Amino acid sequence: MAYFSKFPILQYPVRDGNEFRFAFVANLLRRVGLSEDMKGADGAFIEYNIKDGERPEHIAERIYGDPSFHWLVILTNDIVDPYHGWYKSGNALEKYVQSKHGGKSVFIGTTADGYFYSKYVGTGSSLSQGSLSAAVVDYTPELCKLTVRGGEFSEGNATLTVSGSTAYNVQIFRVEPSFTAVNHFEFQHNSGICGANDEFTVDPLSQQNASFSLVGGVVGATADEYPNTSQGLTYQSVSGIVDFWDTYIGRYMGVSGDKVNTYGVSNLLHETRVNDDKRTIKILHPRFKREALTQLEALLRV
């Protein structure tokens, strides 16, 4: 891409068997930006909604009459990755989500209906159930969630083997495709402004009620803390001990009773929201095009 040709060239060591060779690559780590004067200029930016399938070069040709100015579209919006940092069309988004969130999400707890946690779950861990066995490719402890590739696991007893040796007897409470599995939990909280509700990301290990914990802060009357695993399968809050089954993730898993997904946001919905946020971008007004080019060349001069 012409955009990358604007960056200084570095010699980058690349292993070739037992030897190293040097490839000449653009120094993408050297960040550049538009001057504050240009950013503050009256009418400097135009709001633009990306159409399905549009790439930076298409917009550059439409706005600047020259597709080689696609670097200016990227630079104006502080996009580091011009591929995954760019708005994806429907088909591209679907493929991306399927690739990023492939496999199955398996939600586990202890066989005593409690919270399971191990800091050693990672590469080399495996989940087995009867004759089935699959490698664990990801573990999210606050969601009690294992991501596995292969194997049609079902609810019931299973064995989680960590680092090839230590084995835990666990219970599988919920299994689903990873792209539909919960990414986080949100709670609507009345902001007091014209009756509007704001959505907050809540701690999945907090109690599912009107008083809830935020990741990084507290809204409501109680402040729940993460599990104290040395004290067993419950965790402490300022209002006393909260049972795991009564947490957001505990209810989602159906540890005691029906599975409840009132507040869950799936990986698919989360990625769709992230993608939608990328659709509206800002475009530098064409009258500033030459000035931006001059600034960029001056900044990259070595």
Backbone bond lengths (Angstrom), bond angles and torsions (degrees), N, CA, C in turn:
res aa  C-N    CA-C-N  psi(-1)  N-CA   C-N-CA  omega(-1)  CA-C   N-CA-C  phi
1 M - - - 1.459 - - 1.519 109.56 -
2 A 1.318 117.74 139.85 1.458 122.01 -178.64 1.524 111.57 -59.17
3 Y 1.323 116.67 -29.64 1.466 121.13 179.95 1.515 110.55 -55.36
4 F 1.356 116.33 -44.88 1.450 120.57 -175.81 1.532 111.48 -69.53
5 S 1.322 117.57 -25.26 1.457 120.27 -179.44 1.517 112.02 -67.80
6 K 1.344 117.60 -13.36 1.455 121.22 179.23 1.533 111.66 -79.69
7 F 1.337 117.20 -12.17 1.453 120.23 -176.15 1.521 111.03 -93.08
8 P 1.357 117.40 151.87 1.456 120.47 177.62 1.528 110.70 -60.12
9 I 1.319 116.60 152.34 1.450 121.78 -179.07 1.524 109.92 -97.70
10 L 1.340 116.43 135.42 1.456 122.66 178.17 1.518 110.16 -119.00
11 Q 1.339 116.38 155.66 1.451 121.06 169.15 1.526 107.14 -89.00
12 Y 1.320 116.57 120.02 1.460 121.26 -175.97 1.528 109.39 -113.50
13 P 1.371 118.02 122.66 1.467 120.06 -178.43 1.518 111.62 -71.47
14 V 1.330 116.74 130.11 1.458 122.84 179.27 1.525 108.44 -125.71
15 R 1.385 117.07 126.91 1.463 119.66 -179.62 1.525 109.67 -73.44
16 D 1.330 115.81 133.58 1.461 122.51 176.48 1.530 106.49 -128.76
17 G 1.367 116.06 89.49 1.460 119.79 -172.71 1.516 109.50 68.66
18 N 1.320 116.69 -123.92 1.467 121.23 177.17 1.519 112.21 -93.51
19 E 1.322 116.52 2.14 1.458 121.84 -177.79 1.528 110.48 -108.70
20 F 1.333 115.00 160.13 1.457 120.86 172.61 1.524 108.64 -114.65
21 R 1.305 115.67 134.71 1.461 120.53 170.20 1.516 108.31 -121.42
22 F 1.302 117.05 163.41 1.458 120.70 -176.84 1.523 110.17 -112.19
23 A 1.321 114.83 126.88 1.465 121.32 175.80 1.523 108.21 -105.11
24 F 1.308 116.60 142.77 1.458 120.81 178.40 1.524 108.37 -92.00
25 V 1.321 116.21 116.75 1.458 120.63 -176.56 1.521 110.03 -130.77
26 A 1.335 115.31 158.01 1.461 119.99 177.73 1.524 109.64 -72.02
27 N 1.309 117.20 139.37 1.463 121.76 179.13 1.522 109.07 -79.84
28 L 1.325 116.61 85.73 1.456 121.36 -177.57 1.523 111.58 -75.84
29 L 1.342 116.73 -10.94 1.452 119.37 -179.48 1.525 111.33 -78.03
30 R 1.318 116.43 -14.94 1.460 119.39 179.43 1.519 108.56 -84.40
31 R 1.331 115.76 103.88 1.454 120.64 -175.06 1.517 111.13 -82.46
32 V 1.278 115.03 141.69 1.461 120.98 176.09 1.516 107.67 -127.21
33 G 1.311 116.27 165.69 1.460 119.39 179.41 1.511 110.82 -158.82
34 L 1.308 115.55 169.23 1.448 120.70 178.22 1.519 109.83 -78.79
35 S 1.306 116.84 150.47 1.462 120.64 -178.52 1.529 110.26 -66.65
36 E 1.337 114.93 155.21 1.466 120.26 178.90 1.523 110.94 -63.64
37 D 1.322 116.81 -34.08 1.471 120.15 178.35 1.522 110.97 -61.79
38 M 1.323 115.20 -41.65 1.458 118.94 -179.57 1.526 110.66 -70.12
39 K 1.342 116.25 -40.35 1.462 119.79 179.91 1.518 111.73 -63.46
40 G 1.345 115.84 -31.65 1.452 119.51 -176.70 1.511 114.09 -91.95
41 A 1.317 117.33 -1.35 1.461 120.50 -177.80 1.524 110.63 -67.05
42 D 1.310 116.56 141.39 1.455 122.22 -179.35 1.531 110.35 -63.37
43 G 1.329 116.05 126.91 1.461 120.68 178.38 1.510 114.09 70.20
44 A 1.354 117.37 23.67 1.460 120.64 -175.99 1.526 111.89 -71.25
45 F 1.352 117.12 -28.16 1.455 119.29 -173.43 1.523 112.18 -122.44
46 I 1.311 114.31 147.94 1.456 123.70 177.02 1.527 107.20 -116.62
47 E 1.337 117.26 133.88 1.468 120.07 175.36 1.516 108.63 -80.39
48 Y 1.335 115.90 135.21 1.460 120.32 -174.80 1.523 109.67 -138.11
49 N 1.332 117.26 133.99 1.459 122.29 176.08 1.528 109.16 -101.21
50 I 1.321 115.47 118.55 1.459 121.32 -178.30 1.527 109.77 -66.96
51 K 1.311 115.58 134.50 1.459 121.04 176.72 1.525 109.36 -88.69
52 D 1.334 116.55 154.57 1.465 120.65 179.38 1.525 110.13 -54.87
53 G 1.315 115.06 128.83 1.461 120.79 177.78 1.509 114.69 86.89
54 E 1.315 118.66 -8.36 1.465 120.84 179.84 1.524 110.61 -73.86
55 R 1.322 115.11 137.39 1.450 122.64 175.28 1.531 108.64 -114.04
56 P 1.327 117.98 166.80 1.475 120.01 -179.61 1.525 113.65 -54.39
57 E 1.343 116.70 -36.20 1.464 118.81 -179.33 1.527 112.02 -67.81
58 H 1.347 116.80 -31.41 1.467 119.38 177.54 1.528 110.27 -67.32
59 I 1.327 115.29 -42.24 1.469 119.51 -179.80 1.515 110.57 -68.87
60 A 1.329 117.58 -38.68 1.462 121.16 178.88 1.526 110.91 -61.92
61 E 1.330 116.03 -39.95 1.464 119.04 178.24 1.526 110.62 -67.71
62 R 1.334 116.77 -38.94 1.457 120.98 -179.17 1.531 111.49 -68.03
63 I 1.347 116.97 -42.67 1.455 121.29 -173.81 1.534 112.64 -88.82
64 Y 1.355 114.85 -43.17 1.472 119.04 -173.65 1.523 113.40 -105.75
65 G 1.352 116.21 -5.25 1.455 119.33 -179.74 1.509 112.97 72.33
66 D 1.332 117.50 16.54 1.465 121.12 -176.40 1.528 108.52 -154.64
67 P 1.346 118.32 110.47 1.468 120.14 -177.30 1.531 113.40 -64.32
68 S 1.349 117.45 -20.12 1.460 119.64 -179.16 1.531 112.46 -69.51
69 F 1.335 117.08 -9.23 1.471 120.65 176.59 1.533 111.66 -89.22
70 H 1.329 116.79 19.10 1.468 119.48 177.40 1.526 111.53 -61.20
71 W 1.350 116.84 -27.27 1.469 120.23 177.93 1.520 111.36 -61.22
72 L 1.341 116.46 -30.64 1.461 120.19 -179.25 1.533 110.86 -71.00
73 V 1.339 116.19 -35.79 1.466 120.10 176.19 1.527 109.80 -63.70
74 I 1.325 116.62 -43.44 1.461 121.76 -179.51 1.519 110.76 -66.91
75 L 1.324 115.93 -46.72 1.463 121.29 -177.28 1.523 111.79 -63.73
76 T 1.313 116.94 -41.40 1.468 121.25 -178.38 1.519 111.53 -60.27
77 N 1.333 117.10 -30.53 1.462 120.80 -176.38 1.529 113.31 -104.14
78 D 1.340 116.35 15.50 1.470 121.81 176.18 1.525 112.14 53.09
79 I 1.326 116.37 40.87 1.458 120.99 179.15 1.520 108.71 -89.23
80 V 1.340 115.77 117.45 1.461 120.63 179.48 1.524 110.56 -83.56
81 D 1.322 116.70 -42.45 1.453 122.48 179.67 1.522 108.55 -105.18
82 P 1.342 117.92 105.53 1.474 119.99 -176.40 1.517 113.55 -71.07
83 Y 1.322 118.62 -3.61 1.458 121.91 179.04 1.531 110.61 -100.89
84 H 1.328 116.61 -66.62 1.463 119.53 -178.20 1.529 112.19 -82.48
85 G 1.315 118.05 -12.89 1.458 120.52 176.38 1.514 112.51 -85.50
86 W 1.316 116.76 -3.70 1.467 122.98 -176.91 1.523 110.32 -101.40
87 Y 1.315 116.92 150.25 1.466 122.54 178.43 1.529 110.68 -57.32
88 K 1.333 116.46 133.27 1.454 121.76 -179.20 1.532 110.31 -104.05
89 S 1.315 115.99 141.12 1.464 120.69 174.75 1.528 108.49 -72.13
90 G 1.331 116.50 172.09 1.456 121.25 -175.13 1.514 113.72 -53.98
91 N 1.338 118.12 -51.19 1.459 121.62 -178.31 1.518 111.59 -65.30
92 A 1.332 116.46 -41.28 1.461 120.43 -179.75 1.523 110.90 -65.90
93 L 1.326 116.62 -38.88 1.466 120.31 178.99 1.524 110.34 -65.41
94 E 1.329 116.41 -42.98 1.460 120.21 -179.52 1.528 110.80 -60.66
95 K 1.329 117.28 -43.77 1.463 121.20 178.99 1.526 110.73 -65.46
96 Y 1.323 116.01 -39.62 1.462 120.41 179.89 1.522 111.24 -63.78
97 V 1.336 116.84 -45.39 1.469 120.71 -179.48 1.525 110.40 -65.50
98 Q 1.325 116.93 -41.44 1.455 120.35 179.61 1.523 110.71 -63.85
99 S 1.330 116.75 -35.17 1.457 120.96 179.34 1.522 111.48 -74.52
100 K 1.330 116.72 -46.64 1.463 121.28 -177.22 1.519 111.49 -71.15
101 H 1.332 116.69 -37.81 1.461 121.26 -176.34 1.525 110.35 -117.23
102 G 1.323 115.50 49.16 1.453 120.04 177.77 1.523 111.13 -79.65
103 G 1.305 116.03 172.41 1.460 120.61 178.96 1.518 112.78 80.84
104 K 1.328 115.32 -161.97 1.455 122.06 -178.09 1.522 110.48 -118.34
105 S 1.325 115.31 145.62 1.460 121.63 172.21 1.519 108.09 -98.51
106 V 1.310 115.62 125.41 1.466 122.17 -178.81 1.524 107.59 -117.93
107 F 1.328 116.08 118.27 1.464 121.66 -177.54 1.524 108.49 -98.01
108 I 1.318 114.90 122.49 1.458 119.28 -173.61 1.531 112.09 -121.42
109 G 1.315 115.07 156.64 1.452 122.80 172.44 1.509 108.22 -143.02
110 T 1.296 116.77 -175.21 1.450 118.73 175.43 1.514 109.05 -78.66
111 T 1.303 116.04 160.03 1.464 120.23 179.73 1.518 110.96 -67.20
112 A 1.346 116.90 -11.92 1.468 120.87 177.44 1.522 111.35 -96.07
113 D 1.327 116.93 24.81 1.468 122.69 179.92 1.521 111.95 60.73
114 G 1.311 117.82 42.48 1.458 121.04 -178.72 1.510 112.74 -126.77
115 Y 1.299 114.39 176.31 1.461 123.21 -178.51 1.522 110.15 -73.68
116 F 1.337 116.01 132.29 1.461 120.57 176.89 1.522 109.32 -106.77
117 Y 1.331 115.26 135.25 1.459 119.62 176.01 1.519 109.20 -149.80
118 S 1.326 116.02 135.73 1.454 121.61 171.60 1.518 108.48 -148.64
119 K 1.317 116.84 126.77 1.465 120.65 179.99 1.521 111.81 -75.65
120 Y 1.324 117.03 -5.93 1.460 120.65 -176.60 1.526 113.44 -96.18
121 V 1.319 117.62 -5.09 1.466 119.60 178.12 1.524 108.89 -68.83
122 G 1.306 116.33 127.14 1.462 120.40 -179.16 1.510 109.98 179.53
123 T 1.332 116.16 -149.07 1.453 121.09 179.85 1.526 109.92 -58.08
124 G 1.313 116.62 130.72 1.451 120.92 -178.21 1.503 113.42 99.06
125 S 1.340 117.68 -11.06 1.460 120.89 177.57 1.525 109.92 -80.30
126 S 1.329 115.63 155.40 1.460 119.65 179.16 1.521 109.52 -146.66
127 L 1.317 114.93 153.83 1.455 122.22 177.61 1.514 108.35 -116.81
128 S 1.334 116.37 133.22 1.462 119.55 179.57 1.515 109.93 -133.30
129 Q 1.324 114.15 149.11 1.466 121.74 179.29 1.523 106.55 -151.05
130 G 1.328 115.37 108.85 1.461 118.45 -174.47 1.517 109.51 63.18
131 S 1.328 116.35 -126.31 1.466 120.95 179.72 1.524 112.71 -87.27
132 L 1.346 117.11 -5.24 1.457 120.96 -179.83 1.518 111.13 -82.76
133 S 1.322 116.21 144.36 1.460 121.14 174.80 1.518 108.57 -152.92
134 A 1.338 116.93 138.81 1.466 121.13 -179.53 1.515 109.40 -148.14
135 A 1.324 114.87 146.99 1.460 120.27 177.45 1.521 110.20 -74.86
136 V 1.317 116.29 143.13 1.467 122.13 175.43 1.528 107.57 -86.93
137 V 1.340 116.68 120.81 1.465 120.43 -178.56 1.534 112.25 -101.28
138 D 1.344 116.37 -12.85 1.466 119.51 177.89 1.523 108.57 -160.68
139 Y 1.337 114.93 151.17 1.468 120.71 -180.00 1.516 108.37 -143.07
140 T 1.332 116.59 124.42 1.460 122.39 177.23 1.520 107.31 -115.74
141 P 1.346 118.19 97.54 1.469 120.31 -171.13 1.510 114.81 -61.86
142 E 1.361 118.34 -38.72 1.456 119.20 -177.89 1.519 112.45 -70.22
143 L 1.343 116.62 -14.72 1.464 120.99 175.43 1.533 111.32 -106.84
144 C 1.338 116.58 3.05 1.468 120.98 -178.68 1.527 110.43 52.48
145 K 1.318 116.73 36.83 1.464 121.13 -168.96 1.522 111.82 -115.65
146 L 1.330 114.89 125.28 1.454 122.40 170.57 1.519 108.30 -103.21
147 T 1.322 117.52 140.87 1.453 121.27 171.03 1.518 107.66 -109.15
148 V 1.312 116.10 125.35 1.464 121.13 -178.19 1.523 109.27 -127.07
149 R 1.318 115.33 154.51 1.463 121.87 175.47 1.522 107.86 -113.82
150 G 1.304 116.64 116.71 1.453 120.80 178.84 1.514 112.13 93.26
151 G 1.317 115.51 152.36 1.456 120.75 177.81 1.512 112.06 91.64
152 E 1.312 116.61 126.62 1.461 122.03 178.80 1.528 109.18 -94.92
153 F 1.323 115.75 78.52 1.459 120.31 -178.08 1.526 109.84 -74.14
154 S 1.324 115.21 154.30 1.452 121.15 179.34 1.523 109.42 -134.50
155 E 1.321 116.03 168.62 1.464 120.03 -179.91 1.527 109.96 -64.01
156 G 1.337 114.66 139.42 1.461 119.26 -178.97 1.513 110.98 140.33
157 N 1.313 116.91 -169.95 1.459 122.59 -177.37 1.521 111.23 -72.02
158 A 1.331 115.15 146.30 1.456 121.65 178.75 1.527 108.43 -153.44
159 T 1.321 115.50 173.78 1.465 121.16 178.66 1.521 109.36 -125.14
160 L 1.325 115.88 127.34 1.460 122.23 176.43 1.520 107.15 -106.13
161 T 1.329 115.81 116.26 1.464 121.43 179.94 1.520 108.83 -103.54
162 V 1.305 115.73 122.60 1.464 122.33 -175.04 1.517 109.97 -104.89
163 S 1.338 115.61 130.13 1.470 122.04 177.09 1.524 112.19 55.02
164 G 1.327 116.45 28.36 1.444 120.67 174.06 1.508 115.83 77.34
165 S 1.339 117.81 3.02 1.463 118.16 -176.33 1.527 113.19 -136.92
166 T 1.321 117.68 -62.76 1.459 120.93 -176.54 1.525 110.58 -67.98
167 A 1.321 117.00 127.58 1.464 121.96 -177.69 1.524 109.93 -115.88
168 Y 1.331 115.98 133.62 1.467 122.34 177.60 1.521 108.90 -115.36
169 N 1.319 116.40 134.45 1.458 120.38 169.84 1.523 107.87 -81.50
170 V 1.312 117.11 119.11 1.465 121.67 -177.75 1.519 109.14 -126.02
171 Q 1.319 114.58 168.16 1.460 120.38 175.05 1.514 108.87 -119.38
172 I 1.314 116.66 129.41 1.461 121.96 175.79 1.526 108.01 -85.90
173 F 1.323 115.71 121.24 1.465 120.35 -178.81 1.527 112.79 -101.37
174 R 1.334 115.94 -26.43 1.470 118.04 -175.78 1.526 108.46 -154.87
175 V 1.336 116.25 139.17 1.464 122.81 176.98 1.521 108.30 -135.14
176 E 1.324 117.07 132.92 1.463 120.21 177.55 1.521 109.92 -159.68
177 P 1.337 117.28 161.99 1.473 119.35 175.55 1.532 110.10 -57.43
178 S 1.324 116.92 139.23 1.465 119.98 -173.87 1.527 113.28 -60.96
179 F 1.331 117.53 -32.34 1.463 118.38 -176.89 1.529 111.94 -69.87
180 T 1.348 117.78 -21.12 1.468 119.76 176.83 1.527 111.99 -99.59
181 A 1.338 117.54 -6.50 1.463 121.03 -177.97 1.527 110.63 -72.43
182 V 1.332 116.54 160.19 1.459 121.71 -176.17 1.528 111.22 -66.03
183 N 1.317 115.58 135.39 1.465 122.64 174.12 1.522 110.54 -96.10
184 H 1.338 115.47 -41.76 1.463 122.41 176.73 1.522 108.04 -163.60
185 F 1.329 115.37 175.33 1.463 120.95 178.41 1.525 109.54 -115.90
186 E 1.335 115.27 142.60 1.461 121.36 179.35 1.515 109.79 -124.96
187 F 1.324 114.86 147.51 1.459 121.24 179.68 1.517 107.80 -128.81
188 Q 1.327 116.83 132.45 1.466 120.29 177.07 1.521 109.04 -84.43
189 H 1.322 115.12 126.65 1.459 121.18 -177.59 1.524 108.63 -124.92
190 N 1.311 116.40 129.99 1.466 120.78 -179.57 1.521 109.77 -67.52
191 S 1.339 115.20 120.89 1.457 120.23 -177.53 1.524 112.49 -81.21
192 G 1.346 116.72 -12.56 1.457 119.99 -179.60 1.517 113.50 82.26
193 I 1.332 116.48 3.41 1.464 121.31 -179.66 1.524 108.35 -106.27
194 C 1.321 115.68 103.30 1.468 122.05 178.97 1.530 111.77 54.26
195 G 1.317 115.61 32.25 1.459 119.65 177.40 1.503 114.85 72.16
196 A 1.335 117.50 12.95 1.465 120.79 -177.41 1.518 111.05 -74.42
197 N 1.340 115.92 149.39 1.454 122.26 175.80 1.520 109.82 -108.26
198 D 1.327 116.46 135.38 1.453 122.02 173.84 1.517 108.32 -105.28
199 E 1.341 115.67 145.41 1.450 119.83 178.57 1.520 109.35 -99.61
200 F 1.332 116.31 129.40 1.443 122.51 179.95 1.524 109.39 -118.73
201 T 1.315 115.56 142.32 1.459 119.88 170.15 1.514 107.97 -76.13
202 V 1.327 116.01 127.37 1.461 120.02 -176.38 1.522 110.26 -108.30
203 D 1.310 114.81 156.26 1.448 122.30 175.21 1.528 108.52 -66.09
204 P 1.323 118.99 119.73 1.474 119.77 -177.75 1.521 113.32 -63.52
205 L 1.340 116.18 -16.88 1.458 119.98 -179.46 1.523 112.23 -100.52
206 S 1.330 116.29 14.51 1.458 119.49 173.86 1.523 109.07 -94.22
207 Q 1.325 115.16 164.65 1.462 119.93 -176.90 1.519 110.72 -71.28
208 Q 1.312 116.33 138.40 1.459 120.76 -177.72 1.522 109.46 -82.66
209 N 1.342 115.47 89.28 1.469 121.05 176.18 1.523 108.86 -157.74
210 A 1.316 117.47 -168.84 1.458 121.15 -174.44 1.525 113.33 -72.13
211 S 1.317 117.68 -18.25 1.452 121.13 174.57 1.518 106.98 -102.34
212 F 1.306 117.05 120.35 1.447 118.84 -169.68 1.518 111.38 -140.74
213 S 1.326 115.46 160.56 1.454 121.16 -179.87 1.518 110.56 -99.71
214 L 1.295 115.42 140.86 1.453 121.99 171.59 1.516 108.94 -97.04
215 V 1.315 116.80 150.14 1.445 119.69 170.16 1.531 107.00 -71.39
216 G 1.298 116.64 115.09 1.458 120.43 -179.28 1.513 114.21 89.06
217 G 1.308 119.71 6.93 1.459 121.33 179.12 1.515 111.29 179.45
218 V 1.311 116.05 174.49 1.461 120.29 -174.68 1.524 110.45 -128.06
219 V 1.309 117.44 134.34 1.454 123.32 170.03 1.522 106.25 -127.36
220 G 1.307 117.31 130.41 1.450 119.85 -178.48 1.517 111.50 110.28
221 A 1.317 115.52 -169.73 1.460 120.14 -170.74 1.516 113.92 -88.80
222 T 1.335 118.55 -18.91 1.460 120.02 -176.04 1.512 111.31 -120.12
223 A 1.319 114.89 155.85 1.459 121.17 177.56 1.522 108.16 -126.06
224 D 1.314 117.21 101.35 1.453 121.00 -177.45 1.521 110.63 -84.03
225 E 1.316 115.62 149.80 1.447 121.08 179.76 1.530 109.29 -114.51
226 Y 1.336 114.68 162.30 1.455 118.74 177.99 1.520 110.71 -68.85
227 P 1.321 117.49 159.09 1.463 120.47 -173.01 1.522 113.75 -57.15
228 N 1.294 115.35 139.65 1.448 121.97 169.66 1.523 105.66 -93.98
229 T 1.324 116.49 93.31 1.461 120.13 -170.34 1.520 112.09 -66.64
230 S 1.317 116.89 -20.55 1.466 118.87 179.67 1.530 111.32 -69.66
231 Q 1.344 117.10 -16.19 1.458 121.03 -178.42 1.531 111.84 -102.16
232 G 1.320 116.72 12.19 1.453 118.36 175.29 1.507 113.51 104.65
233 L 1.314 116.00 -140.52 1.451 120.97 -165.04 1.527 113.81 -107.02
234 T 1.309 117.13 12.95 1.459 120.81 174.43 1.516 108.20 -122.34
235 Y 1.308 116.67 170.49 1.455 117.72 178.31 1.513 110.13 -134.39
236 Q 1.339 113.78 159.55 1.451 120.59 -171.50 1.534 111.85 -88.95
237 S 1.314 116.83 143.89 1.452 122.47 168.03 1.518 107.15 -135.79
238 V 1.308 116.75 168.74 1.456 118.69 -177.77 1.526 111.54 -65.80
239 S 1.316 116.86 -19.38 1.462 119.85 -179.42 1.524 112.41 -96.53
240 G 1.331 116.77 7.19 1.450 119.67 179.01 1.511 111.28 122.05
241 I 1.302 116.59 -163.64 1.455 121.78 -179.12 1.525 109.96 -87.64
242 V 1.320 115.74 130.67 1.465 121.57 178.14 1.517 108.46 -106.42
243 D 1.308 117.58 125.75 1.455 120.65 178.65 1.521 110.34 -70.72
244 F 1.312 115.15 145.39 1.460 120.32 -178.07 1.520 112.04 -59.60
245 W 1.310 118.42 -36.49 1.456 120.94 -177.21 1.524 111.68 -63.08
246 D 1.356 117.50 -20.52 1.461 121.67 -175.26 1.528 112.25 -96.45
247 T 1.334 117.37 6.52 1.463 120.86 177.20 1.531 109.65 -86.43
248 Y 1.334 116.28 169.67 1.469 120.18 177.67 1.525 110.62 -57.92
249 I 1.339 115.77 -48.71 1.461 118.39 -176.85 1.520 110.77 -72.59
250 G 1.342 117.48 -33.35 1.460 120.53 178.34 1.512 112.03 -62.44
251 R 1.326 115.88 -40.58 1.469 119.72 178.80 1.528 111.37 -74.19
252 Y 1.323 116.38 -35.02 1.462 120.01 176.47 1.524 110.07 -60.61
253 M 1.324 116.19 -39.34 1.448 121.62 -179.85 1.521 112.32 -77.77
254 G 1.332 116.87 -18.59 1.458 119.69 -177.56 1.512 111.88 71.26
255 V 1.337 115.44 40.94 1.463 119.86 -178.67 1.521 111.09 -59.74
256 S 1.327 116.99 -38.45 1.462 120.97 176.74 1.524 107.88 -139.48
257 G 1.311 116.41 97.65 1.462 120.20 -177.60 1.516 111.89 108.07
258 D 1.334 115.88 -163.95 1.453 121.50 -177.82 1.526 111.28 -70.26
259 K 1.343 115.78 154.37 1.461 121.44 175.37 1.532 108.43 -74.80
260 V 1.339 116.74 129.92 1.461 122.35 -176.79 1.523 108.93 -118.34
261 N 1.329 116.36 124.00 1.462 120.44 -179.21 1.518 111.29 -123.44
262 T 1.315 116.78 37.67 1.466 121.01 -177.39 1.524 112.05 -63.64
263 Y 1.322 117.44 -35.93 1.456 120.80 -170.91 1.532 113.69 -112.82
264 G 1.322 117.26 2.16 1.456 120.22 -175.58 1.522 113.17 -77.89
265 V 1.332 115.90 139.24 1.469 123.07 173.36 1.527 106.78 -114.26
266 S 1.322 116.64 119.17 1.460 121.17 -175.01 1.522 111.42 -73.24
267 N 1.330 115.61 163.99 1.461 120.38 175.19 1.529 110.83 -59.11
268 L 1.326 116.79 -39.87 1.461 120.90 179.65 1.518 111.20 -62.77
269 L 1.332 117.37 -47.33 1.459 120.71 179.71 1.522 110.86 -65.49
270 H 1.317 116.54 -41.10 1.462 120.33 179.24 1.528 110.43 -60.99
271 E 1.323 117.94 -47.99 1.465 121.24 -178.95 1.530 110.66 -66.29
272 T 1.331 116.83 -34.43 1.465 120.16 177.23 1.523 110.67 -64.76
273 R 1.321 117.26 -42.49 1.466 120.99 177.54 1.525 111.31 -63.15
274 V 1.338 115.63 -45.53 1.467 119.63 179.14 1.521 110.10 -59.09
275 N 1.319 116.11 -42.16 1.459 120.96 179.68 1.529 111.50 -66.35
276 D 1.340 117.24 -42.60 1.462 121.11 179.59 1.525 111.45 -61.27
277 D 1.329 116.51 -34.31 1.461 120.39 179.15 1.527 112.14 -65.84
278 K 1.329 116.46 -19.49 1.464 120.92 -179.36 1.526 112.17 -88.60
279 R 1.337 116.85 -7.90 1.464 119.57 -172.21 1.527 112.04 -71.14
280 T 1.323 116.78 -40.88 1.464 119.78 179.73 1.516 109.01 -89.63
281 I 1.309 116.48 118.48 1.458 121.91 -179.04 1.526 109.62 -123.04
282 K 1.312 115.50 173.08 1.455 120.14 175.34 1.526 108.83 -111.51
283 I 1.311 114.88 141.47 1.461 121.68 -178.72 1.527 108.45 -118.88
284 L 1.315 116.83 130.32 1.458 120.62 176.32 1.534 108.96 -67.23
285 H 1.316 115.88 132.00 1.463 120.43 -178.34 1.536 109.62 -57.68
286 P 1.344 117.00 139.68 1.473 120.68 -177.62 1.529 114.57 -53.09
287 R 1.333 116.84 -28.06 1.463 117.22 -177.43 1.539 112.37 -69.21
288 F 1.342 116.94 -14.26 1.467 120.85 178.75 1.533 111.68 -99.88
289 K 1.325 117.66 4.37 1.463 121.05 -173.57 1.534 112.19 -59.53
290 R 1.311 116.78 -49.98 1.465 119.89 -176.95 1.518 111.73 -67.13
291 E 1.329 116.75 -35.92 1.458 120.13 178.38 1.527 110.27 -65.05
292 A 1.327 116.99 -39.98 1.454 120.91 178.73 1.531 110.82 -63.70
293 L 1.318 117.19 -41.18 1.455 121.24 178.55 1.520 110.98 -62.97
294 T 1.331 116.58 -42.12 1.466 120.64 178.60 1.522 111.08 -62.75
295 Q 1.334 116.61 -42.88 1.462 120.96 179.16 1.516 111.35 -63.56
296 L 1.322 116.60 -43.63 1.457 120.40 -177.91 1.533 110.63 -62.94
297 E 1.310 117.09 -44.74 1.468 120.59 -179.47 1.521 110.58 -63.80
298 A 1.342 117.02 -36.33 1.468 120.28 178.85 1.527 111.35 -68.93
299 L 1.321 116.89 -40.04 1.462 121.69 -179.73 1.510 112.46 -67.42
300 L 1.339 116.81 -32.82 1.459 120.67 -175.94 1.528 112.09 -92.94
301 R 1.302 117.41 -0.02 1.468 120.02 -178.82 1.528 109.26 -71.29
302 V 1.286 116.46 127.41 1.461 120.37 -178.90 1.533 110.44 -118.71
